[in-house]
Structure formats: C-alpha cells, structure tokens
Amino acid sequence: MPNEHVLARLTGIQNILMAVHQAGMPMSAATKGREREAFIDDFLTNVMPAPFRFGSGDATDATGQISGQLDVVVEYPFMPSLPVIGGTRTRLYLAESVAAVVEVKSDVASQWDEAVATARKLAALRRSFGAQMIMGHPPGERIPLFVAGYTGWKQVETVAERLRDGPIHGILVIDGSIFVSSAEFRGITATGPWALWGLICCLHEATSTLKSASPQPLDYAR
C-alpha cells in the first residue's frame, strides 16, 4: 500500500506550487520566473539530496553545440560550470555536468511547441564521460529533459501521446495530477499527488546512474 505519510507531504507540496501559479496569473511578465523559482526552491531543492545544485542557463558540449536557455538544470557535483558574474543561478554548463533538465511551463498545452523546440536543441549535445570507474548503468550521451506544466492536459492518454512528439523523457501536469515518463525512464504513469513523485523518481535515476567517471573539463579547451 502506498505510504500515506509521503502522500500527505506530496499533497502539501502540490498545493503550494499551485498557489504560486494562481497568485501569479494576473502578472504575466513576472509569472515564469516566479514559477521556476518556486519549482526549484519549494520542490526540487527541498526533496533532492544536498550534493546536487539547481540552476538555469545554457549547456554546451565539447564540439561547441549549445542548447539555448534551459529553465532548470540539475547539475552533477563533480564538474565545473561558469556563472554570470554577479548572478546566482544563470550559468554556462558543460554537457557532462548536466544530469537532467526540467522545462517549467505555466500551461504545458499552450507552450508545448516551445518545450519540443528546446528538447530538440538539447538533444544535439553529446556527453562523454570517459572510463567508468565503478560498474553500473552509465548515463547516456544525451541529456534527459522533462517538462513540468502548472496547468495543461487533463487526460493521461493525451499526455502519453504528447510524449511521442519529440525527444522528451517525461511530462508532469501539476494541476491535472499526471506524470508520464518514456520507456527509457521505466515508462511510469502516476496520478494524484504521486505525479510529483514520478518526476522525482526519474530525476533520482538520472542523477544516480553515474557512480564514478572521468570526464575531462580540458576537452572544452582543446
């Protein structure tokens, strides 16, 4: 039986996130930034373990490909990233330093084309981790990308169908209480407050696949 205590906490987090969305609706210019901050500060940072840093910015690989602006970058704790001087979270990330990306949308249904465009640009980047020092399932060359919408589709079937549109690994609709992931991330379907947990489980997998490796920051200067 699902843990009722975890469910209660997830319900509370879901309510807080939706309150942020509802409070920002009349102020469209400021909404996206506040919703992204809430998703990081009120959800991801408080749920994921401390070694992982969250920010936003662009990612680039050793060949010079660049992703464009990414809403939320989940960063591995073993590679450097470059800040904007005087900034806090906006960074340039090396592809190997990125465990996963989450695009945060006010309405994922109406902003779906934006999410797919970002995913396709990110999919052009390649990660190279060198020799694995500990046996385990290594992360892939491509950076996984998930989309989280405060509002959006109301049917699981619709979300699952949209997941086939492009190189996206999972979709969360917060007010619809739906999460669906790709086969690469176990093909999870979660509803109710457990939808938030579905995304967390996928991010946990994305951050734990790499036990130890030998990426080389010097590759970016060659």
ChimeraX attribute file (.defattr): number of C-alpha atoms within 10 A of each C-alpha:
attribute: neighborCount
match mode: 1-to-1
recipient: residues
	/A:1	3
	/A:2	7
	/A:3	7
	/A:4	9
	/A:5	9
	/A:6	12
	/A:7	16
	/A:8	13
	/A:9	12
	/A:10	19
	/A:11	15
	/A:12	11
	/A:13	17
	/A:14	22
	/A:15	15
	/A:16	16
	/A:17	18
	/A:18	17
	/A:19	11
	/A:20	17
	/A:21	20
	/A:22	12
	/A:23	10
	/A:24	18
	/A:25	13
	/A:26	10
	/A:27	9
	/A:28	10
	/A:29	10
	/A:30	11
	/A:31	19
	/A:32	18
	/A:33	14
	/A:34	14
	/A:35	22
	/A:36	21
	/A:37	18
	/A:38	18
	/A:39	22
	/A:40	22
	/A:41	13
	/A:42	16
	/A:43	18
	/A:44	20
	/A:45	16
	/A:46	11
	/A:47	12
	/A:48	17
	/A:49	10
	/A:50	9
	/A:51	9
	/A:52	16
	/A:53	17
	/A:54	19
	/A:55	21
	/A:56	22
	/A:57	19
	/A:58	19
	/A:59	26
	/A:60	23
	/A:61	20
	/A:62	20
	/A:63	11
	/A:64	10
	/A:65	15
	/A:66	19
	/A:67	22
	/A:68	14
	/A:69	16
	/A:70	22
	/A:71	23
	/A:72	25
	/A:73	27
	/A:74	23
	/A:75	25
	/A:76	20
	/A:77	14
	/A:78	14
	/A:79	15
	/A:80	14
	/A:81	16
	/A:82	13
	/A:83	15
	/A:84	11
	/A:85	8
	/A:86	7
	/A:87	8
	/A:88	10
	/A:89	16
	/A:90	22
	/A:91	20
	/A:92	21
	/A:93	24
	/A:94	22
	/A:95	28
	/A:96	27
	/A:97	24
	/A:98	25
	/A:99	25
	/A:100	23
	/A:101	26
	/A:102	28
	/A:103	23
	/A:104	25
	/A:105	24
	/A:106	22
	/A:107	17
	/A:108	23
	/A:109	17
	/A:110	13
	/A:111	14
	/A:112	17
	/A:113	12
	/A:114	12
	/A:115	23
	/A:116	20
	/A:117	13
	/A:118	20
	/A:119	25
	/A:120	15
	/A:121	14
	/A:122	26
	/A:123	18
	/A:124	15
	/A:125	22
	/A:126	18
	/A:127	19
	/A:128	18
	/A:129	19
	/A:130	10
	/A:131	10
	/A:132	15
	/A:133	11
	/A:134	11
	/A:135	9
	/A:136	12
	/A:137	11
	/A:138	16
	/A:139	20
	/A:140	14
	/A:141	15
	/A:142	19
	/A:143	25
	/A:144	24
	/A:145	26
	/A:146	25
	/A:147	25
	/A:148	24
	/A:149	24
	/A:150	23
	/A:151	20
	/A:152	23
	/A:153	21
	/A:154	14
	/A:155	12
	/A:156	17
	/A:157	11
	/A:158	10
	/A:159	22
	/A:160	19
	/A:161	10
	/A:162	17
	/A:163	20
	/A:164	11
	/A:165	11
	/A:166	13
	/A:167	22
	/A:168	23
	/A:169	24
	/A:170	28
	/A:171	27
	/A:172	29
	/A:173	28
	/A:174	26
	/A:175	20
	/A:176	19
	/A:177	22
	/A:178	26
	/A:179	27
	/A:180	28
	/A:181	23
	/A:182	19
	/A:183	10
	/A:184	11
	/A:185	18
	/A:186	12
	/A:187	14
	/A:188	17
	/A:189	18
	/A:190	19
	/A:191	18
	/A:192	17
	/A:193	24
	/A:194	21
	/A:195	24
	/A:196	24
	/A:197	18
	/A:198	23
	/A:199	25
	/A:200	16
	/A:201	16
	/A:202	23
	/A:203	22
	/A:204	15
	/A:205	16
	/A:206	22
	/A:207	20
	/A:208	16
	/A:209	14
	/A:210	20
	/A:211	14
	/A:212	16
	/A:213	15
	/A:214	12
	/A:215	17
	/A:216	14
	/A:217	15
	/A:218	8
	/A:219	11
	/A:220	12
	/A:221	7
	/A:222	7
